[in-house]
Amino acid sequence: MAGILAAGLALGGAAAVAPGPAQAAPTGGASDTTLNAPINRSTKLPHLRKGTATPPTPGLKGPLFQSTDGAKPRIVGGSTVSASQYPWIVGVVTYLDNSPYYGWCTGTVIAPNKILTAAHCTADGAGTTRVIAGHDKLLDADGNVVPNVGYVAEVASTWTHQGWNIAAQYDQSATNILDDVSVLTLKQNLPSAYTPVTLAGQGEAAYAAGDAGLIVGYGEDQVQNPDGTYTPVQDTVLRKASVPIRTDSDCAAAATAGWSGATYDPNRQFCAGSGTTSTPAADTCFGDSGGPLLVNGKQVGITDFGYGDYCAEGPGFYEEVNYYSNAIKADLTRPSLVNSDWTGDGHTDLMSRDASGKLWLHVGSGFENDGYGGFWSSRAIGTGFGSTSFKRVFRVYNWNGDKKPSLMAVNSIGELWIWNTDGKGNWYGSKKRIGTGWGNFTALMVTNNWLGNNLPSLMVRKSNGELWRYTSDGKGGWLNPAGTRIGTGWNGFNLFLTPGAWKGDGKEVLIGRTSTGYLKMYQTDLKGGWTNPAGTQIGSGWGGFKNIITPGDWNGDNMMDMLGIDGSYRLRMYTTDGKGNWINASGKVVSTGVWISDTTFVPWSSYNLVF
């Protein structure tokens, strides 16, 4: 038998990415027909499919469930079922950025806005992710979501177990797949008809060897050919099957037989299924990853991987919920945050500007420990944004009330312009001038919810040190077009950051850097004033940084991070507990630059702006 087979989006290597069409620059910058495609980390993975689909728009699409017919005639490896029988089952579909390829997985609802799945279903393939509920059949042959039924949700952020050893899988040094667990936070709650699954508790003895486990998922089926090989049936139809849970000794033996040198951890894994190479049996397969194995109606396992050339010729391996239950449930109460997500997968992305005025998108994988510093790919997204043409270039979120990112820029004559996007990494519509007289401000920053009304604001400093707020009306205009003064004496800072609700209490903050390198934090009271008018020092030694960024979560723990480019042009990551306290206040070097193609590495010193 030949190596590990992923049961879903990607395992054993990064998602294959084919070159896609060049992205047109926003109107106002020259078009560029030589844009680089994303880095192609691997071309040998079987889990991705090429199609013509575009990610579906979010919201209710029709009846909450496609049918209520119940079980249907038996097929190879299991029975087709209706999602109405398992209202906690969902599909997780990712359309790779700037590429015709897509992949899908299965997940379970654990709270109205939380989905449990495998880590490789979210952080091993970046692009636009949708969670699909209520479907008996998930996708058509081109990757389009079956229309007019169920509910489609967007992903706001993700938590991934920090012990996931994806980097070792990439370099093929891993002998096992560990901690492959993620929780997706949705931008909107699912309708109440999609009820949460019951999870096994931490340390609970929820099953025993010999028990019948129920597996449910949207994975492929396969048909055996006369020569003994198999042909996959990529129908993404929801199926269930019963599989016997094996002993730990059986699982260890199956791992060793499946891959020379493989190891098995009985504390955090188990296996189930009776298939052999000569007698295949029911099993999970590609697309079932992240889905559940249940015993007596309780989820005890998360579908992960298997060994062999084909599914069903050996037991499937599962992450053990009773080992991860507390870590999974911790994410249910974690403070929410807004990631700087350009493509729509819930992962933070960075942007930069080079000396020629070209804008670059650096797509984040959602997991910093992936061996690539958390970068999935880079591509140019526009030209004509040089520092002589545009004094400031920055990003905003939800300016139009659409929960989508936009780009703003102040040109050389002080005009403020906005470029909107479709929330999937593409420009949408034409640029629009939304203000004049913005050229004389000595600092400009963005907040998402300063007044507690979920409307973004632009905060500016005048030359006299006054701080002013201009708030969106959520429709592309202004609540206070003349601005509102909210402070004086702000000339003592040479850099400002607006990381959102830094303390995890829903109240956004503004952080200023002094000339001596101290960071001082000021928090809104959600009423136009401050909870700490004198400020609170939260750091020192930041004077040598070329740039500091607060884009949300970078390492994948669903908590606020701070990124800084130091005096040696190294990108460093500083992590917090999401409540205003540092986890790593010394900083970890994430990268010294980015790959913009398979052969071209660009150091951070080549960019005059990173945001």
C-alpha positions in Angstrom: 0.0 0.0 0.0 1.3 3.4 -0.9 1.3 6.1 1.7 -1.2 8.3 3.4 -4.5 9.2 1.6 -6.2 12.3 2.7 -9.9 12.0 3.3 -10.5 15.6 2.2 -9.1 18.9 1.0 -5.3 18.3 1.3 -3.0 16.1 3.3 0.7 15.3 2.7 1.3 18.4 0.7 -0.1 21.8 -0.1 -3.0 22.3 -2.4 -2.1 22.3 -6.1 -2.7 25.7 -7.7 -2.8 26.2 -11.4 -2.1 29.6 -13.0 -5.2 31.7 -13.3 -6.1 34.8 -15.3 -4.4 38.0 -14.5 -6.4 40.3 -12.2 -7.2 43.7 -13.6 -5.9 46.7 -11.7 -8.5 48.9 -10.0 -9.7 51.7 -12.3 -7.2 54.5 -11.8 -4.1 52.3 -12.0 -2.8 50.9 -15.3 -3.7 47.3 -16.1 -1.0 44.7 -15.8 -1.0 41.6 -18.0 2.1 40.0 -16.5 0.8 39.3 -13.0 2.3 36.3 -11.2 0.1 33.3 -10.5 0.1 31.8 -7.0 2.9 29.6 -5.9 2.3 26.0 -6.9 3.4 24.0 -3.9 2.4 20.6 -5.3 0.9 19.1 -8.5 0.4 15.5 -7.3 -2.5 15.7 -5.0 -5.7 13.9 -6.0 -8.1 15.8 -3.8 -8.5 18.9 -5.9 -10.9 19.2 -8.8 -10.9 21.6 -11.7 -14.1 23.4 -12.5 -15.8 26.6 -13.7 -17.6 27.4 -10.5 -17.6 30.7 -8.5 -18.2 30.8 -4.8 -21.9 31.2 -4.0 -23.3 34.3 -2.3 -24.2 33.8 1.4 -27.7 33.5 2.7 -30.8 31.4 2.6 -31.3 29.7 -0.8 -34.6 28.0 -0.5 -36.0 25.2 1.8 -33.7 24.6 4.7 -33.3 20.9 3.7 -33.2 19.5 0.2 -35.5 16.6 1.1 -36.9 14.6 4.0 -36.9 11.3 2.1 -34.7 9.5 4.6 -32.5 6.5 3.5 -32.4 5.5 -0.1 -31.2 2.3 -1.9 -27.8 1.1 -0.8 -24.8 2.0 -2.8 -21.2 0.8 -2.6 -19.8 1.6 0.8 -23.0 3.0 2.5 -26.4 4.5 2.0 -27.4 7.9 0.7 -29.3 9.9 3.3 -31.0 13.2 3.7 -29.3 16.1 5.5 -32.6 16.5 7.4 -31.8 13.3 9.3 -28.5 14.9 10.4 -29.2 18.6 10.8 -25.7 19.2 12.2 -23.9 18.1 9.1 -22.5 20.7 6.7 -20.2 20.9 3.6 -17.0 23.0 3.6 -16.0 24.1 0.1 -12.9 26.1 -0.7 -12.3 27.7 -4.1 -8.6 28.3 -4.4 -7.5 31.9 -4.9 -6.9 32.9 -8.6 -7.3 29.3 -9.7 -10.0 27.1 -11.3 -9.4 24.4 -8.6 -11.6 23.7 -5.6 -11.8 21.2 -2.8 -14.5 20.2 -0.3 -14.8 18.6 3.1 -17.5 17.8 5.7 -18.0 19.5 9.1 -20.4 19.5 12.0 -22.3 22.4 13.7 -21.2 22.8 17.3 -22.8 26.3 17.8 -24.9 28.5 15.6 -21.8 30.2 14.3 -19.2 27.5 14.8 -18.2 24.5 12.6 -15.9 21.7 13.6 -13.8 20.2 10.9 -10.2 19.0 10.1 -7.4 21.6 10.0 -6.4 20.5 6.5 -9.9 21.5 5.3 -9.3 25.2 6.1 -5.6 25.9 6.4 -4.2 23.8 3.5 -5.6 25.6 0.5 -6.4 29.4 0.6 -9.1 31.2 -1.3 -12.8 31.6 -0.7 -14.6 29.3 1.7 -18.3 28.6 2.1 -20.1 26.5 4.6 -23.1 24.8 3.0 -26.0 23.5 5.2 -29.1 21.4 4.3 -27.9 19.7 1.2 -28.3 16.0 0.2 -25.9 16.7 -2.7 -23.3 19.4 -2.3 -21.8 20.2 -5.7 -22.2 19.6 -9.4 -19.4 18.4 -11.6 -18.0 21.9 -12.0 -17.9 22.7 -8.3 -21.1 24.8 -8.3 -23.2 24.5 -5.1 -26.6 22.8 -5.9 -28.9 25.8 -6.1 -32.2 26.8 -4.5 -31.8 24.9 -1.3 -30.3 25.2 2.1 -28.1 27.9 3.6 -24.7 29.3 2.6 -22.5 30.9 5.2 -19.2 32.9 5.0 -16.2 32.3 7.3 -15.1 35.1 9.5 -12.1 33.5 11.3 -10.6 30.1 12.1 -9.0 28.3 15.0 -6.5 25.6 14.2 -4.8 23.4 16.8 -1.3 24.8 17.1 0.2 21.3 17.3 -0.9 20.4 13.7 2.3 19.1 12.0 1.5 20.2 8.5 5.1 21.5 7.9 6.4 18.0 8.6 3.9 16.6 6.1 5.0 19.1 3.5 8.7 18.0 3.8 7.6 14.3 4.2 9.3 13.9 7.6 6.0 13.2 9.4 5.3 9.6 10.4 1.8 10.5 11.6 -0.7 13.3 11.2 -1.3 15.0 14.5 -3.7 17.6 15.9 -5.6 18.0 12.6 -8.5 19.9 14.1 -10.1 23.3 13.3 -13.1 25.3 14.3 -14.6 27.8 11.8 -16.3 31.0 13.0 -19.1 32.1 10.7 -20.0 35.7 9.8 -23.6 34.9 10.4 -25.5 32.4 12.6 -27.0 29.5 10.9 -30.8 29.1 11.1 -31.9 27.3 14.2 -33.0 24.3 12.2 -29.3 23.3 11.9 -28.8 22.1 15.4 -25.4 21.4 17.1 -24.1 17.9 17.4 -23.3 16.5 20.8 -19.5 16.2 21.4 -17.8 13.7 23.6 -16.4 15.3 26.7 -12.7 15.7 27.7 -11.5 12.3 28.8 -14.9 10.6 28.4 -14.9 6.9 27.6 -17.5 7.4 24.9 -16.8 4.3 22.8 -15.0 0.9 23.0 -13.3 -1.3 20.4 -15.9 -3.3 18.7 -18.6 -0.6 18.8 -20.3 0.3 15.6 -19.4 3.8 14.6 -21.6 5.9 12.3 -19.8 7.9 9.6 -21.5 10.6 7.6 -20.0 12.8 4.9 -20.0 14.3 1.4 -17.0 12.3 0.2 -16.4 10.4 -3.0 -17.7 6.9 -3.6 -15.7 4.5 -5.7 -16.5 1.6 -8.0 -14.3 -1.4 -8.4 -13.2 -2.2 -11.9 -12.7 -5.8 -13.3 -8.9 -5.4 -13.0 -9.2 -4.7 -9.2 -8.6 -0.9 -9.5 -11.2 1.7 -8.5 -12.8 4.6 -10.3 -13.9 7.5 -8.0 -17.5 8.7 -8.2 -17.3 12.4 -7.5 -21.0 12.9 -6.8 -20.6 14.7 -3.4 -23.8 13.0 -2.2 -24.4 12.8 1.5 -23.8 9.2 2.7 -23.7 7.3 5.9 -22.2 3.9 6.8 -21.5 1.8 9.9 -17.9 0.9 10.6 -16.5 -1.2 13.5 -14.1 0.6 15.8 -10.8 -1.3 15.9 -8.4 -2.0 18.8 -5.3 0.2 19.2 -3.1 -2.7 18.3 -5.1 -3.2 15.1 -4.7 0.5 14.3 -1.0 0.5 15.0 -0.5 -2.6 12.7 -2.6 -1.0 10.0 -0.5 2.2 10.1 2.7 0.2 9.8 1.4 -2.0 7.0 0.1 1.1 5.2 3.3 3.1 5.3 6.7 1.9 6.4 7.8 3.8 9.4 4.3 5.2 10.2 3.4 5.7 13.9 0.1 5.7 15.7 -0.9 7.7 18.8 -3.7 5.9 20.8 -4.2 8.9 23.1 -5.4 11.2 20.3 -6.4 8.9 17.5 -8.4 5.8 16.7 -9.3 3.8 13.6 -12.4 2.2 12.3 -13.4 0.0 9.4 -12.9 -3.7 8.3 -11.7 -3.2 4.8 -8.6 -4.9 3.4 -6.9 -4.8 0.0 -8.6 -8.1 -1.0 -12.0 -7.3 0.6 -12.8 -3.5 0.6 -15.4 -2.3 3.1 -17.2 0.9 4.0 -14.9 3.7 4.7 -14.5 7.5 4.5 -12.9 8.9 1.4 -11.9 12.3 -0.3 -14.4 14.9 0.8 -15.4 13.2 4.1 -12.5 14.9 6.0 -13.6 16.9 9.0 -16.8 15.0 9.2 -18.0 13.0 12.2 -17.8 9.4 13.5 -20.5 9.0 16.0 -21.3 6.3 18.7 -24.8 6.4 20.2 -25.5 9.8 18.7 -22.4 11.5 20.1 -19.5 12.6 18.0 -16.4 10.8 19.1 -14.2 11.2 16.1 -13.2 13.7 13.3 -12.5 12.1 9.9 -8.8 12.5 9.0 -6.9 10.1 6.8 -6.3 6.6 5.6 -3.5 4.5 4.1 -3.3 2.8 0.7 -3.9 3.4 -3.0 -7.7 3.5 -2.6 -10.2 4.2 0.1 -12.0 1.3 1.8 -9.0 -1.1 1.6 -8.0 -0.4 5.2 -9.4 1.3 8.3 -9.9 5.0 8.3 -8.1 7.1 11.0 -9.9 9.7 13.1 -9.0 12.4 15.6 -10.3 11.5 19.0 -12.8 14.2 20.2 -12.4 13.3 23.9 -8.7 14.3 23.6 -9.5 17.7 22.0 -12.9 18.5 23.5 -11.8 21.2 25.9 -9.6 22.9 23.2 -12.6 22.8 20.7 -15.0 24.2 23.2 -12.6 27.0 24.3 -13.2 28.5 20.9 -16.9 28.8 21.5 -16.3 31.7 24.0 -13.2 33.3 22.4 -13.6 37.0 21.7 -14.5 37.8 18.1 -12.1 39.6 15.8 -12.0 41.0 12.3 -9.3 39.5 10.2 -7.8 41.4 7.2 -9.2 38.8 4.9 -9.2 39.8 1.2 -10.1 36.4 -0.4 -13.0 35.2 1.9 -11.7 32.2 3.7 -11.5 33.7 7.2 -7.7 34.0 7.1 -5.7 37.2 7.3 -4.0 38.4 4.1 -1.3 41.1 3.8 -0.8 43.7 1.1 2.2 45.6 0.0 3.4 48.3 -2.5 6.7 48.1 -4.4 8.8 51.0 -5.7 7.0 50.9 -9.1 3.6 51.5 -7.5 2.4 47.9 -8.0 0.1 46.5 -5.3 0.6 42.9 -4.1 -1.7 40.6 -2.3 0.1 38.1 0.0 -2.5 35.4 0.7 -2.4 33.9 4.2 -2.9 30.2 4.8 -4.4 30.7 8.2 -1.6 28.7 10.0 1.8 30.2 10.6 3.4 26.9 11.5 3.0 25.5 8.0 6.7 25.9 7.1 6.0 28.9 4.9 5.4 31.4 7.7 1.7 31.4 7.0 1.9 32.6 3.4 0.0 30.6 0.8 0.8 32.7 -2.3 1.4 36.1 -3.7 0.1 37.9 -6.7 0.0 41.5 -8.0 -3.5 43.1 -7.9 -3.0 46.5 -9.4 -0.5 49.2 -10.6 -0.4 52.9 -10.6 -0.4 53.3 -6.8 3.1 54.9 -6.4 3.8 57.2 -3.5 3.9 60.3 -5.7 0.4 59.5 -6.9 -1.1 58.3 -3.7 0.0 59.7 -0.3 -1.9 56.9 1.6 -3.2 53.5 0.6 -5.1 51.4 3.1 -7.8 48.9 3.6 -11.3 49.1 5.2 -13.9 46.5 6.0 -17.7 46.8 5.7 -17.6 50.4 4.5 -20.7 49.8 2.4 -22.5 47.6 5.0 -21.7 44.5 2.9 -19.2 42.8 5.2 -16.6 43.0 2.4 -13.2 44.6 2.3 -12.4 47.7 0.2 -9.3 49.6 -0.7 -9.0 53.3 0.0 -6.4 55.8 -1.1 -5.7 59.5 -0.8 -4.1 61.0 -4.0 -1.7 63.8 -4.4 -4.4 66.5 -4.4 -6.1 65.2 -1.3 -9.0 63.3 -2.9 -10.2 60.2 -1.0 -11.1 57.3 -3.4 -12.5 53.8 -2.7 -12.3 50.6 -4.7 -14.8 47.9 -3.7 -14.4 44.1 -3.9 -16.7 41.1 -4.2 -15.3 39.6 -1.0 -13.7 36.8 -3.0 -10.4 38.5 -3.9 -11.6 40.4 -6.9 -12.4 44.0 -7.7 -16.0 44.9 -8.1 -17.3 47.9 -9.9 -15.5 51.2 -10.5 -13.5 53.3 -8.2 -15.5 56.2 -6.5 -14.4 59.5 -5.1 -15.9 59.8 -1.6 -14.1 62.9 -0.2 -11.8 65.8 -0.7 -9.4 67.7 1.5 -7.8 64.6 2.9 -4.2 65.5 2.0 -3.3 67.6 5.0 -3.8 65.0 7.7 -0.5 63.8 9.4 -1.9 60.4 10.2 -4.9 58.3 9.1 -6.2 55.0 10.5 -9.3 52.7 10.3 -11.5 51.3 13.0 -14.3 48.8 12.4 -16.8 49.5 15.2 -15.7 52.5 17.3 -19.2 53.5 18.4 -20.5 50.0 18.9 -22.8 50.3 15.9 -20.8 48.0 13.6 -19.9 50.9 11.3 -16.3 51.6 10.4 -14.7 55.0 10.9 -11.6 56.8 9.6 -9.6 58.4 12.4 -7.3 61.3 11.3 -4.7 63.5 13.0 -4.4 67.2 12.1 -1.1 69.1 12.1 -2.2 70.7 15.4 -2.4 67.3 17.1 -6.2 67.1 17.1 -7.7 63.7 16.5 -10.9 63.5 14.4 -13.4 60.7 13.6 -15.3 60.3 10.3 -17.8 57.4 10.4 -19.4 55.5 7.5 -23.2 55.4 7.3 -23.0 51.8 6.1 -24.1 52.8 2.6 -20.9 54.3 1.2 -21.5 57.7 2.7 -20.9 59.5 6.0 -22.8 59.8 9.3 -20.8 62.9 10.1 -19.3 64.4 6.9 -17.9 67.4 8.9 -16.1 65.0 11.2 -16.1 64.8 15.0 -13.1 65.9 17.2 -12.4 63.2 19.8 -9.0 64.3 21.2 -6.1 66.8 21.3 -2.4 66.5 22.0 -1.7 63.5 19.7 1.4 64.9 18.1 3.6 62.8 20.4 3.1 59.7 18.4 4.8 58.8 15.1 2.7 55.7 14.2 -0.8 54.6 15.0 -2.5 51.1 15.1 -6.1 50.2 15.2 -6.3 46.4 16.0 -10.0 46.3 17.0 -11.1 45.0 20.4 -7.6 44.5 21.7 -8.9 43.5 25.2 -11.6 41.1 23.9 -14.4 43.1 25.5 -15.9 44.5 22.3 -14.4 47.9 22.8 -11.9 48.9 20.1 -8.6 50.6 20.8 -6.2 53.0 19.2 -2.5 52.3 19.8 0.2 55.0 19.4 3.9 54.6 19.2 6.0 57.3 20.9 9.3 58.7 19.7 11.0 56.5 22.4 9.4 53.3 21.1 6.7 52.9 23.7 3.2 51.6 22.7 0.3 53.3 24.4 -3.3 52.0 24.1 -6.4 54.1 24.3 -9.8 52.4 24.4 -13.2 53.7 23.3 -16.2 53.7 25.7 -18.5 53.1 22.7 -20.1 56.5 23.3 -17.5 58.8 21.6 -15.2 59.0 24.6 -12.5 57.0 26.3 -12.3 54.4 29.1 -8.7 55.4 29.8 -8.1 59.0 28.6 -4.5 59.0 29.8 -3.6 55.8 27.9 -2.1 52.5 29.0 1.4 51.5 28.1 1.4 48.0 26.5 4.9 47.7 25.1 8.4 49.1 24.7 11.3 48.7 22.3 9.2 49.3 19.2 11.2 52.3 17.9 13.3 50.4 15.4 10.5 48.9 13.5 10.0 50.0 9.9 6.3 49.0 10.0 3.8 47.6 12.5 0.6 45.9 11.4 -2.4 44.6 13.4 -4.3 42.5 10.8 -6.1 40.2 13.2 -5.0 36.6 13.7 -2.0 35.4 11.7 -0.9 32.1 13.4 -4.3 30.4 13.4 -5.3 30.4 17.1 -8.2 32.8 16.5 -6.7 35.5 18.7 -5.2 38.9 18.0 -1.6 39.1 16.7 0.7 42.0 16.0 3.2 41.9 13.1 6.2 44.1 12.7 9.0 44.6 10.1 12.1 45.2 12.2 15.2 47.2 11.4 16.6 44.2 9.5 13.4 43.9 7.4 12.3 40.7 9.1 8.6 40.1 9.6 8.0 39.3 13.3 4.9 38.0 14.9 3.7 38.9 18.5 0.8 36.9 19.8 -1.8 37.7 22.4 -4.4 35.8 24.4 -7.2 37.9 22.7 -7.7 39.8 25.9 -4.9 42.3 25.8 -2.2 40.2 27.2 0.9 39.1 25.4 1.6 35.4 24.9 4.9 36.1 23.0 6.1 39.6 23.7 9.6 38.9 22.2 8.4 38.2 18.7 9.0 35.3 16.4 10.5 35.8 12.9 7.9 34.7 10.4 9.7 35.6 7.2 12.3 37.8 5.6 10.2 38.2 2.4 7.7 36.4 0.2 7.8 34.2 -2.9 5.9 35.9 -5.8 6.5 32.9 -8.0 8.1 29.4 -7.7 11.5 30.9 -8.5 11.3 34.5 -7.3 11.8 35.6 -3.7 11.3 39.2 -2.8 12.6 40.6 0.5 10.5 42.9 2.6 13.0 45.7 2.0 11.7 45.8 -1.6 8.3 47.2 -0.4 7.8 50.7 0.8 4.4 49.9 2.3 3.1 46.7 4.0 -0.5 46.8 5.3 
